[in-house]
Amino acid sequence: MSALTQRLPKLGGAILRSVLIGLLAVAIFGPLLNMLIWTVAEAWYFPAKLPIRWGFQFWHRVFRPEAGAMAALWTSIIIALMTVALSLLVSIPAGYALSRRTLPLRGVFLLIFLLPQAFPAIAVHMNIARIFYGLGLNGTLWGVMLVHAIQGLVFSVWIASAAFASVDSEQVEAARNLGATPWRAFVSVSLPQAAPGLMASAIFVFLISLDEFSGTFFVGVPEVRTLPLTMLNAALEGNYQIASITALLLLVPSIAFMLFVEKFLKADVLAKVGT
């Protein structure tokens, strides 16, 4: 009897953990499962629990040239690559400088890069669109790229700073003692060691740009059409099959990103963000 009494709390804890894990799995994978079902549902009407007719008819419609989905995907990729290039041009020198704890007002500079996240994105993008209109950047790839870079730099600079902070300073000093110039020591020692973090930063910015909607809407519409805009238009029209297929196309890079970051961006690098 006493043994049974001792096992009951353990059994209850195991059941509670199983229930919580199950609820978490439903919360995470439930919407994804629903999205996957919509991608192969040709007819699905209330109150049916599952589609009435299955098939890949809407996949053919998405990939037809006249649908414009693939053109929107390529536009999204081009803008994302441009955003990554600009972000790296800024974040590499900025991150290298901010990785030095002796830099005056270092914390203030890091905080400045976080400021865009302190305000609602829609309000920020509306005001950026007004400024860009006066500069002739509305409806251009360059304008959309710039508004995406504002979002991406927040993470790019902080991750770059952490990546350079994780560089072994003794190796840099050894290179300098052997006669290397500061630029040579940076290129041959600091940059290669920080490269995994910078690569993760680049992919992070790429995915932020790929998924960005509100900035593209206020700055790019109607001339610039990206895949998130296509997905929203399909959802607003009630075409959930098209919206789910485009969402699935956007999900693939996100999964690849998580695998990449898990491999290259180690915990000791992340621990130095903001320190």
N, C-alpha and C positions, 0 to 999 in steps of 0.2 A: 504493500500500500504506500509506503514511504517512497519507494522507487518511482511509482506511478506519479505521486505528488510532485516529485522533483522533475519529472519529464514534462509535465503539463506546461510550465512556463516556457520551456524550450520549444515545445510543439506549437504553443500559441505564437511565440516570436517567429518561428519559421513560417507559419501560415500568414501572419501579418506581413512579413517580408515578401512572400509570394504574391499576396494580393496587391501590395504597393508596386512591385515590379510589373505585375500584369496591367495595372492601371496606367503606369508610366508607358508601357509598350503600346497600349491602346491610344494614349494621347499623342505619342510620337508617330506610330506607324498607321494609325487609323486613317488620318487624312491622306497619307501617301497611298494606302490601299484603295481608298475611294477614287483618288486621281487616276491610279492605274486602271481601275475598272472602267472609268469614263473614256479612257483612250481606246478601248476596244468595244465600246457600247454604241451600236448603231441606232438603237431605240430603247429608251429607258424613261418610263412615265410613272408618275405617282398613281397608286400606292405600291407599285411593284418594288420588292426588296432588291431585286437584281435586274439587269437589263433584259428586255424582252427579246432583243435580237443582237447577236454579237457579230463582230467583223472588223475589217481594217479599212472600211470605206473612207473614213475621215483622215486616215494617214495619207491616202492617195491625194486627198484634197489639199492637205497641208503642204505636201511636197510638189504640187503642181506649180510651174513657174508663174502662172497668172495669180496664184494665191498670195504671193509676195512674202510668205513666211521665211523662205530661205534667203531672200534678199535682205529681209529685216535681220536675220541671224548674222549674215556677213557684215551688215552695217554695225551691229552690236559688237562683233569681234574687232572690226577695224577701230571703232571708237575706244574699245577697251585696251587695245594694243597701244594706241596713241596716249591714252591716259597713263598706262604703265610707264611708257618712255618718259613722259613729263615728270611723273612722280619720282622715278629713279634719279633723274637729273637733279631734282631738288633734294630728295631724301638722303642720297649718298653723302654729299658734302655736309648737309645739315646734320645727319645722324652721326657722322664722324666727329663733327665739332661738339655736338651735344653729348657724345659719349665721354667726354673729358669732364670730370667732376670739378675741375678747377676753373671751368668757364664761368665768367661772371654772369649772373642772372640766368643761369642754366634752367632753373625751375620755371622762371617766367616764360622763357622761350618755348619750353615744352607745353606749358599751359596755353600759350597762344595757339598752338596747333590743335588744341582740343576745343577752342572756342566755337567753331562751327557746329559742334555737337551739342552745345549748350542751348541752342535755339531750335524751334520747330523747323524741320526741313522745308516744309511748304513755304513758310514765311521767308526763309533765306532764299529759296529758289525764285520766288516771286520778285524779290528785290533785285536779285542777280539778273533776271530776265529783263527788268526795266533798264538796268545799266547796260546790258548787252545790246538792247534795242538801239540805244543811242550810239553804240560803237559799231553797229552793223553786224553783230555776231549772232543774232537770233536766226534760227533756221539753218545754221551751218554746222558741219562736223566739228570745226574748231571750237565753236561756242559750247556745244554739248560736251566735248572733251574737257574743256576748262571747268565746267560746272561739276563734272565727274571727278576731276582731279582735286577739287576742294574737299570732297568727301574722302578720297583715297589718301591724300597727304596726311590726314589725321593719324591713320594707322601706319602708313609707310614710314613716316619720320620716327615714330616711337619704336617700331620694330627695328629699323635701321640703327637707331641709337643703342638699342639693347644688343644687336648683333655686334656692333663695333666695341661695345663695353665688354663683351665676352672674349675679345681678342687678347691673347697672351702678351702683356706689355713687355715681358722679359725678352721675347723673341724680337720684338720691334727694337728694343734697346740694343740687342746683340747685332742686329743688322746695321744700326747706326754706328756702333762701335767699329764695325768692319768697313766703314767708309761709305755706306749707302746714304744717298740724299733723302730728305723727308719724303719726296715724291716716290723714290725708288722703294723705300721701306713700306710706304703705303700700298704700292702696287704689288709688291712681291710678298708681303707678310700680312698686313692688315686686311686688304681686300679679299684674298683667298680664304682667310679664316672666317670672315664675315659673310662670305658668299651664300652659304645655306640659308641664313636669316634673310638676306637680301632677296634670294629667290622666292622664299616663302612670302616676303612682303610684296613682291611683284605679282604673285598669283593671288594674294589677298586683294590687292588693288584691282586686278583683272576681274575678279568675281564681283567686287563691289560695283564696278562700272557695268558689267554684264547684266546685273540685276537692277540697276538704278532706273527708277521710273519718273519720280516727280521732277527731277532736274531736267530730264529729257523732255518731259511734257511741256514745261514752261519755256524752255529755251529752244527746243528743236522742232516742235509741232508747228505746221504740218509737213514741213520739208523733210525732216529727219524722222524716219520710222524705224524703231528698234523692236526686238522680239518682246520685251516686257510690254510695250505699247500694243503690239499685236495681241498678246495674251489678254490684256485688259479689255480691248475692244471686243474680242470674241466672248469674254465672260459677260460684258454688259449687254451683248446681243442675245444672251442665253445659249450660245453655242459652246457648251461645256466640254464637248469632245475636242474641239480645236484648242480651247484654252488649256485643257489638261495635257494635250500633246506638246504644246509649246512650253508649258511648265516643266514637262519631263525633259525636254531638250535643254532647259536651263539648269535642271537638277544634275545632269551628268558632270559638268565641270565642277560643281560644288563637291560631289563625292570624290572626284580626283584630287581636289584641293585638300580635303581632310586627310586623305591618305598621304599626300605629299608633306603636309605640315607635320603629321605624326612621325614621319621619317626624318625630316631635316630640322625642324624647329624644336630643339630639345628644351627640357624644363629649365636648364641652367641659363639658357638665353632668355626665356620668358621671365625668369626671376629677376632679371636686371632691368626690365622695363620700368622707367621712371625713377630708378635709384640714382 
